[in-house]
Every structure is written in structure tokens, then in C-alpha cells.
Amino acid sequence: MQNVKTVNPTHRAGRTSKVCTPQSMEKKVKKLTVVFVLVFACSLLATNAFGQQFDAAFGVSTISSPASTITNGLLFPSDRGGAYPGFSADLLLSHHLGFEGDLSWRASQNLYGGSQPYRPVFYSFNAIWAPKLSKYFTAELLAGIGGEDVRFYGFTNCNNFFGCTTYTSSNHFMGDFGGGIRAYIWHNVFIRPEVRLYLINNNNEFSSNTVVRYGGSLGYSFGGH
């Protein structure tokens, strides 16, 4: 009978043993908060100054991927399931064209091989086309690049820029394609069913390089629609 073992993800991600302090984690959170606030403020200023449209949304989705596989006695699990909250925002410049960015993460940790806690994080930066279909409906088509950050917990890693974390990361470059339909339900408030196709480079911890994320978001358009 063949023995089946799960790939050890930490061999690929590596580990570093240093002391993590609450002060360093607080600094990291403050840096990320400042960056987000600055980007949001600049987008709103551009919207008001040049008549452009800025859209922001929060949503929940899930992911699907091909089933687990066994290769040379090693089990490669499927990267599927779970609830993924996330944020997205776009700035439309002219002719319904613009730029978009989004971030999604698994709400709860999963177990890799039944024992190792981990959480995938997906982020992307895209070109977007958002043509109006009618007064109340707008389509979205987008494509771009991004990354998958698979975080394996139980390890302490420190560096001078981000401080310390309680996980080690395995990062993968990816291409991103997707779309959605905005339905304006009240003034500038919209709901949006959406889908994303992620083509992940060397997603060696899992059974496939392809992941589909699908779900819905609630958002608001600044500057009209």
C-alpha cells in the first residue's frame, strides 16, 4: 500500500527565529493604515477636481480549484473553499476606462495536510472598462497582474521594514481576469455579483495553478455614475 504524505510548505517558505514585539506590529498596522487613507483621499480629490468617478466596495466571496492530486506519493491539496472578505476600488478616468485594485483573504485559517494552519491572501492591480448598460446597471471587465500570498502560521519572522509577523509566506506572481455587474439599488449605492480567474505561477503547494474566486460586493460610487 502506497504511503501518501503532504508536501511540507515550510521547506519552500523558510523560517526565521526572532522576537516579535507588540510595538513593531503596531508600527506595521499604522503604516498600512496611512497608505490606505492617502490613496483614498487622493482618489476623492481627483474625482472632485476632474469629474472622474471613484468606486469603492466591500464583499465576501469563495474560491474553487481542481481537486487534490497525488504525485510520487505526495499529496497536493486543492486550494478551494472558505469565506473570503475583501475590498476593491477603482478610478475611472475617461471613456469608462480606468484602474482597479482589490484585496481578498481567507477569513479563517485552514489546515494544510490536516495539521499546518495557513491562510491564502490574493491581491491584484488591473485595467478596468466599466460601460453603462442602462441607468441602473454597469458592466465591469478587467485584467491585470497580482499575487497570491500563502501564509503558514506558527513561525516568527522579522525584518527592518515590516517588523515581525507570526507567519511565514510563500508568494506567487499571478495573472488576473474577471468581471461583474453593478446594480444601483439606491442613488450611488450598488450591489455587484463578480468573478475572478487567477492564473498563479508555480503554485507548488497546491494541486493547480488555476483558482476561480466568485461572490458579491456592496459599494458606492463617488462622483456620480
Short mmCIF file of the C-alpha atoms (twelve columns), coordinates in Angstrom:
data_MODEL
# 
_entry.id   MODEL 
# 
loop_
_atom_site.group_PDB 
_atom_site.id 
_atom_site.type_symbol 
_atom_site.label_atom_id 
_atom_site.label_alt_id 
_atom_site.label_comp_id 
_atom_site.label_asym_id 
_atom_site.label_seq_id 
_atom_site.Cartn_x 
_atom_site.Cartn_y 
_atom_site.Cartn_z 
_atom_site.pdbx_PDB_model_num 
ATOM 1   C CA . MET A 1   0.000   0.000  0.000   1 
ATOM 2   C CA . GLN A 2   1.380   3.406  -1.041  1 
ATOM 3   C CA . ASN A 3   2.195   5.939  1.681   1 
ATOM 4   C CA . VAL A 4   0.762   9.374  0.946   1 
ATOM 5   C CA . LYS A 5   2.456   12.402 2.502   1 
ATOM 6   C CA . THR A 6   1.529   16.048 2.274   1 
ATOM 7   C CA . VAL A 7   4.134   18.455 0.875   1 
ATOM 8   C CA . ASN A 8   5.841   20.353 3.705   1 
ATOM 9   C CA . PRO A 9   5.127   24.002 2.827   1 
ATOM 10  C CA . THR A 10  7.729   25.406 5.226   1 
ATOM 11  C CA . HIS A 11  10.572  23.882 3.220   1 
ATOM 12  C CA . ARG A 12  9.663   26.291 0.445   1 
ATOM 13  C CA . ALA A 13  8.697   29.318 2.503   1 
ATOM 14  C CA . GLY A 14  11.573  29.193 5.014   1 
ATOM 15  C CA . ARG A 15  11.631  30.458 8.563   1 
ATOM 16  C CA . THR A 16  13.476  32.913 10.818  1 
ATOM 17  C CA . SER A 17  13.537  32.910 14.617  1 
ATOM 18  C CA . LYS A 18  13.453  36.377 16.167  1 
ATOM 19  C CA . VAL A 19  11.473  38.051 18.918  1 
ATOM 20  C CA . CYS A 20  8.294   39.818 17.792  1 
ATOM 21  C CA . THR A 21  7.161   42.797 19.906  1 
ATOM 22  C CA . PRO A 22  3.734   44.464 20.118  1 
ATOM 23  C CA . GLN A 23  5.386   47.795 19.245  1 
ATOM 24  C CA . SER A 24  6.674   46.514 15.890  1 
ATOM 25  C CA . MET A 25  3.271   45.071 14.959  1 
ATOM 26  C CA . GLU A 26  1.606   48.383 15.879  1 
ATOM 27  C CA . LYS A 27  4.018   50.282 13.610  1 
ATOM 28  C CA . LYS A 28  3.203   47.971 10.712  1 
ATOM 29  C CA . VAL A 29  -0.549  48.481 11.143  1 
ATOM 30  C CA . LYS A 30  -0.101  52.261 11.301  1 
ATOM 31  C CA . LYS A 31  1.958   52.289 8.070   1 
ATOM 32  C CA . LEU A 32  -0.647  50.291 6.158   1 
ATOM 33  C CA . THR A 33  -3.462  52.476 7.514   1 
ATOM 34  C CA . VAL A 34  -1.698  55.690 6.446   1 
ATOM 35  C CA . VAL A 35  -1.112  54.342 2.920   1 
ATOM 36  C CA . PHE A 36  -4.775  53.330 2.550   1 
ATOM 37  C CA . VAL A 37  -6.049  56.719 3.800   1 
ATOM 38  C CA . LEU A 38  -3.719  58.643 1.464   1 
ATOM 39  C CA . VAL A 39  -4.763  56.643 -1.602  1 
ATOM 40  C CA . PHE A 40  -8.450  57.040 -0.724  1 
ATOM 41  C CA . ALA A 41  -8.082  60.816 -0.154  1 
ATOM 42  C CA . CYS A 42  -6.145  61.379 -3.396  1 
ATOM 43  C CA . SER A 43  -8.769  59.467 -5.378  1 
ATOM 44  C CA . LEU A 44  -11.587 61.555 -3.900  1 
ATOM 45  C CA . LEU A 45  -9.705  64.785 -4.676  1 
ATOM 46  C CA . ALA A 46  -9.180  63.680 -8.273  1 
ATOM 47  C CA . THR A 47  -12.880 62.796 -8.526  1 
ATOM 48  C CA . ASN A 48  -13.989 66.223 -7.328  1 
ATOM 49  C CA . ALA A 49  -11.396 68.159 -9.342  1 
ATOM 50  C CA . PHE A 50  -11.712 66.482 -12.732 1 
ATOM 51  C CA . GLY A 51  -15.188 64.951 -12.731 1 
ATOM 52  C CA . GLN A 52  -13.876 61.412 -12.637 1 
ATOM 53  C CA . GLN A 53  -15.617 58.516 -10.910 1 
ATOM 54  C CA . PHE A 54  -14.243 56.655 -7.922  1 
ATOM 55  C CA . ASP A 55  -15.885 53.405 -6.751  1 
ATOM 56  C CA . ALA A 56  -15.210 51.514 -3.526  1 
ATOM 57  C CA . ALA A 57  -16.744 48.241 -2.347  1 
ATOM 58  C CA . PHE A 58  -16.580 45.544 0.311   1 
ATOM 59  C CA . GLY A 59  -17.662 41.993 -0.362  1 
ATOM 60  C CA . VAL A 60  -17.493 38.308 0.505   1 
ATOM 61  C CA . SER A 61  -16.574 35.510 -1.886  1 
ATOM 62  C CA . THR A 62  -15.241 31.959 -2.022  1 
ATOM 63  C CA . ILE A 63  -12.761 30.137 -4.260  1 
ATOM 64  C CA . SER A 64  -12.756 26.986 -6.343  1 
ATOM 65  C CA . SER A 65  -9.900  24.973 -7.835  1 
ATOM 66  C CA . PRO A 66  -9.303  21.465 -9.289  1 
ATOM 67  C CA . ALA A 67  -9.385  18.538 -6.856  1 
ATOM 68  C CA . SER A 68  -6.404  17.351 -4.805  1 
ATOM 69  C CA . THR A 69  -3.772  15.237 -6.570  1 
ATOM 70  C CA . ILE A 70  -1.146  12.651 -5.552  1 
ATOM 71  C CA . THR A 71  2.228   12.780 -7.317  1 
ATOM 72  C CA . ASN A 72  5.116   10.458 -6.401  1 
ATOM 73  C CA . GLY A 73  3.424   9.630  -3.103  1 
ATOM 74  C CA . LEU A 74  2.951   13.295 -2.166  1 
ATOM 75  C CA . LEU A 75  -0.488  14.823 -1.607  1 
ATOM 76  C CA . PHE A 76  -1.080  18.251 -3.153  1 
ATOM 77  C CA . PRO A 77  -4.340  19.620 -1.642  1 
ATOM 78  C CA . SER A 78  -6.882  21.700 -3.517  1 
ATOM 79  C CA . ASP A 79  -6.882  25.455 -2.936  1 
ATOM 80  C CA . ARG A 80  -10.668 25.754 -2.546  1 
ATOM 81  C CA . GLY A 81  -13.457 26.684 -0.156  1 
ATOM 82  C CA . GLY A 82  -13.735 29.130 2.722   1 
ATOM 83  C CA . ALA A 83  -15.176 32.636 3.038   1 
ATOM 84  C CA . TYR A 84  -13.069 35.478 1.617   1 
ATOM 85  C CA . PRO A 85  -13.916 39.037 2.710   1 
ATOM 86  C CA . GLY A 86  -12.277 41.707 0.592   1 
ATOM 87  C CA . PHE A 87  -12.010 45.329 -0.532  1 
ATOM 88  C CA . SER A 88  -11.892 46.745 -4.047  1 
ATOM 89  C CA . ALA A 89  -11.652 50.237 -5.523  1 
ATOM 90  C CA . ASP A 90  -11.367 51.744 -8.982  1 
ATOM 91  C CA . LEU A 91  -10.839 55.145 -10.573 1 
ATOM 92  C CA . LEU A 92  -12.466 55.709 -13.975 1 
ATOM 93  C CA . LEU A 93  -10.608 58.334 -15.989 1 
ATOM 94  C CA . SER A 94  -12.381 58.650 -19.357 1 
ATOM 95  C CA . HIS A 95  -14.477 56.603 -21.788 1 
ATOM 96  C CA . HIS A 96  -15.327 54.277 -18.868 1 
ATOM 97  C CA . LEU A 97  -11.650 53.211 -18.668 1 
ATOM 98  C CA . GLY A 98  -9.511  53.310 -15.552 1 
ATOM 99  C CA . PHE A 99  -7.550  51.449 -12.911 1 
ATOM 100 C CA . GLU A 100 -8.695  48.972 -10.242 1 
ATOM 101 C CA . GLY A 101 -7.203  47.211 -7.239  1 
ATOM 102 C CA . ASP A 102 -8.541  44.555 -4.903  1 
ATOM 103 C CA . LEU A 103 -7.535  42.520 -1.864  1 
ATOM 104 C CA . SER A 104 -9.158  39.295 -0.555  1 
ATOM 105 C CA . TRP A 105 -8.129  36.969 2.268   1 
ATOM 106 C CA . ARG A 106 -9.474  33.791 3.850   1 
ATOM 107 C CA . ALA A 107 -11.495 34.786 6.913   1 
ATOM 108 C CA . SER A 108 -10.450 31.730 8.954   1 
ATOM 109 C CA . GLN A 109 -7.282  29.683 8.849   1 
ATOM 110 C CA . ASN A 110 -7.372  26.340 7.060   1 
ATOM 111 C CA . LEU A 111 -5.245  23.265 7.836   1 
ATOM 112 C CA . TYR A 112 -2.630  22.220 5.293   1 
ATOM 113 C CA . GLY A 113 -2.247  18.446 5.411   1 
ATOM 114 C CA . GLY A 114 -4.621  18.382 8.369   1 
ATOM 115 C CA . SER A 115 -2.154  19.986 10.779  1 
ATOM 116 C CA . GLN A 116 -0.413  23.149 9.482   1 
ATOM 117 C CA . PRO A 117 -2.541  26.349 9.837   1 
ATOM 118 C CA . TYR A 118 -2.452  28.554 6.748   1 
ATOM 119 C CA . ARG A 119 -4.364  31.360 5.030   1 
ATOM 120 C CA . PRO A 120 -4.235  32.461 1.351   1 
ATOM 121 C CA . VAL A 121 -4.317  36.179 0.500   1 
ATOM 122 C CA . PHE A 122 -4.997  37.392 -3.061  1 
ATOM 123 C CA . TYR A 123 -4.296  40.890 -4.403  1 
ATOM 124 C CA . SER A 124 -4.319  42.373 -7.896  1 
ATOM 125 C CA . PHE A 125 -3.922  45.618 -9.871  1 
ATOM 126 C CA . ASN A 126 -5.960  45.853 -13.040 1 
ATOM 127 C CA . ALA A 127 -7.046  47.900 -16.019 1 
ATOM 128 C CA . ILE A 128 -10.846 48.193 -15.972 1 
ATOM 129 C CA . TRP A 129 -13.550 49.021 -18.508 1 
ATOM 130 C CA . ALA A 130 -16.952 49.834 -16.996 1 
ATOM 131 C CA . PRO A 131 -19.509 50.642 -19.739 1 
ATOM 132 C CA . LYS A 132 -23.047 51.630 -18.767 1 
ATOM 133 C CA . LEU A 133 -25.695 49.115 -19.759 1 
ATOM 134 C CA . SER A 134 -28.627 51.264 -18.590 1 
ATOM 135 C CA . LYS A 135 -29.465 53.862 -15.949 1 
ATOM 136 C CA . TYR A 136 -29.206 51.298 -13.172 1 
ATOM 137 C CA . PHE A 137 -26.706 48.753 -14.490 1 
ATOM 138 C CA . THR A 138 -22.990 48.993 -15.290 1 
ATOM 139 C CA . ALA A 139 -20.729 46.183 -16.507 1 
ATOM 140 C CA . GLU A 140 -17.148 45.606 -15.370 1 
ATOM 141 C CA . LEU A 141 -14.400 43.898 -17.359 1 
ATOM 142 C CA . LEU A 142 -10.852 43.864 -16.015 1 
ATOM 143 C CA . ALA A 143 -7.449  42.262 -16.439 1 
ATOM 144 C CA . GLY A 144 -4.100  42.719 -14.736 1 
ATOM 145 C CA . ILE A 145 -1.458  41.216 -12.502 1 
ATOM 146 C CA . GLY A 146 -1.107  40.488 -8.811  1 
ATOM 147 C CA . GLY A 147 -0.037  37.840 -6.366  1 
ATOM 148 C CA . GLU A 148 -1.008  35.050 -4.000  1 
ATOM 149 C CA . ASP A 149 0.481   35.214 -0.501  1 
ATOM 150 C CA . VAL A 150 0.073   31.844 1.268   1 
ATOM 151 C CA . ARG A 151 0.714   32.444 4.975   1 
ATOM 152 C CA . PHE A 152 1.729   29.473 7.144   1 
ATOM 153 C CA . TYR A 153 1.291   30.202 10.857  1 
ATOM 154 C CA . GLY A 154 3.387   29.141 13.821  1 
ATOM 155 C CA . PHE A 155 6.664   30.800 12.764  1 
ATOM 156 C CA . THR A 156 8.087   34.188 13.789  1 
ATOM 157 C CA . ASN A 157 9.676   36.312 11.056  1 
ATOM 158 C CA . CYS A 158 11.182  39.783 11.476  1 
ATOM 159 C CA . ASN A 159 12.627  42.427 9.155   1 
ATOM 160 C CA . ASN A 160 13.505  46.121 9.439   1 
ATOM 161 C CA . PHE A 161 10.693  47.352 7.161   1 
ATOM 162 C CA . PHE A 162 7.561   45.479 8.310   1 
ATOM 163 C CA . GLY A 163 8.669   44.448 11.784  1 
ATOM 164 C CA . CYS A 164 7.627   40.972 12.973  1 
ATOM 165 C CA . THR A 165 4.934   38.543 11.900  1 
ATOM 166 C CA . THR A 166 3.684   35.250 13.344  1 
ATOM 167 C CA . TYR A 167 3.696   33.520 9.949   1 
ATOM 168 C CA . THR A 168 5.983   32.736 7.041   1 
ATOM 169 C CA . SER A 169 4.871   33.498 3.482   1 
ATOM 170 C CA . SER A 170 5.070   31.688 0.169   1 
ATOM 171 C CA . ASN A 171 4.485   34.300 -2.550  1 
ATOM 172 C CA . HIS A 172 3.433   33.652 -6.143  1 
ATOM 173 C CA . PHE A 173 3.006   36.003 -9.103  1 
ATOM 174 C CA . MET A 174 -0.332  35.696 -10.914 1 
ATOM 175 C CA . GLY A 175 -2.392  36.987 -13.820 1 
ATOM 176 C CA . ASP A 176 -5.916  38.205 -13.090 1 
ATOM 177 C CA . PHE A 177 -9.026  38.285 -15.312 1 
ATOM 178 C CA . GLY A 178 -12.613 38.946 -14.315 1 
ATOM 179 C CA . GLY A 179 -15.768 40.965 -14.361 1 
ATOM 180 C CA . GLY A 180 -19.033 41.813 -12.691 1 
ATOM 181 C CA . ILE A 181 -22.331 43.674 -12.994 1 
ATOM 182 C CA . ARG A 182 -23.126 46.692 -10.813 1 
ATOM 183 C CA . ALA A 183 -26.800 47.128 -9.977  1 
ATOM 184 C CA . TYR A 184 -27.518 50.548 -8.456  1 
ATOM 185 C CA . ILE A 185 -30.164 49.960 -5.809  1 
ATOM 186 C CA . TRP A 186 -30.317 53.419 -4.182  1 
ATOM 187 C CA . HIS A 187 -28.704 56.604 -5.541  1 
ATOM 188 C CA . ASN A 188 -24.969 55.778 -5.814  1 
ATOM 189 C CA . VAL A 189 -25.143 52.556 -3.781  1 
ATOM 190 C CA . PHE A 190 -24.686 49.368 -5.789  1 
ATOM 191 C CA . ILE A 191 -24.509 45.611 -5.354  1 
ATOM 192 C CA . ARG A 192 -22.195 43.618 -7.610  1 
ATOM 193 C CA . PRO A 193 -22.003 39.891 -8.373  1 
ATOM 194 C CA . GLU A 194 -18.447 39.222 -9.567  1 
ATOM 195 C CA . VAL A 195 -15.975 36.559 -10.632 1 
ATOM 196 C CA . ARG A 196 -12.174 36.425 -10.933 1 
ATOM 197 C CA . LEU A 197 -9.875  33.952 -12.651 1 
ATOM 198 C CA . TYR A 198 -6.395  33.708 -11.116 1 
ATOM 199 C CA . LEU A 199 -3.571  32.104 -13.105 1 
ATOM 200 C CA . ILE A 200 -0.901  31.564 -10.443 1 
ATOM 201 C CA . ASN A 201 2.741   30.981 -11.315 1 
ATOM 202 C CA . ASN A 202 4.338   27.903 -9.691  1 
ATOM 203 C CA . ASN A 203 1.551   27.356 -7.161  1 
ATOM 204 C CA . ASN A 204 3.514   24.326 -5.978  1 
ATOM 205 C CA . GLU A 205 1.862   23.918 -2.581  1 
ATOM 206 C CA . PHE A 206 -1.468  23.066 -4.226  1 
ATOM 207 C CA . SER A 207 -2.918  20.838 -6.932  1 
ATOM 208 C CA . SER A 208 -3.401  23.506 -9.603  1 
ATOM 209 C CA . ASN A 209 -2.164  26.883 -10.847 1 
ATOM 210 C CA . THR A 210 -5.777  27.948 -11.533 1 
ATOM 211 C CA . VAL A 211 -8.138  29.447 -8.941  1 
ATOM 212 C CA . VAL A 212 -11.599 30.948 -9.509  1 
ATOM 213 C CA . ARG A 213 -12.984 33.419 -6.964  1 
ATOM 214 C CA . TYR A 214 -16.677 34.350 -7.087  1 
ATOM 215 C CA . GLY A 215 -19.052 36.245 -4.818  1 
ATOM 216 C CA . GLY A 216 -20.697 39.630 -4.333  1 
ATOM 217 C CA . SER A 217 -19.953 43.144 -3.057  1 
ATOM 218 C CA . LEU A 218 -21.730 46.210 -1.735  1 
ATOM 219 C CA . GLY A 219 -20.278 49.503 -2.936  1 
ATOM 220 C CA . TYR A 220 -20.630 53.224 -3.508  1 
ATOM 221 C CA . SER A 221 -19.773 55.461 -6.482  1 
ATOM 222 C CA . PHE A 222 -18.271 58.876 -5.753  1 
ATOM 223 C CA . GLY A 223 -18.763 61.487 -8.456  1 
ATOM 224 C CA . GLY A 224 -21.917 60.029 -9.979  1 
ATOM 225 C CA . HIS A 225 -22.445 57.042 -12.241 1 
# 
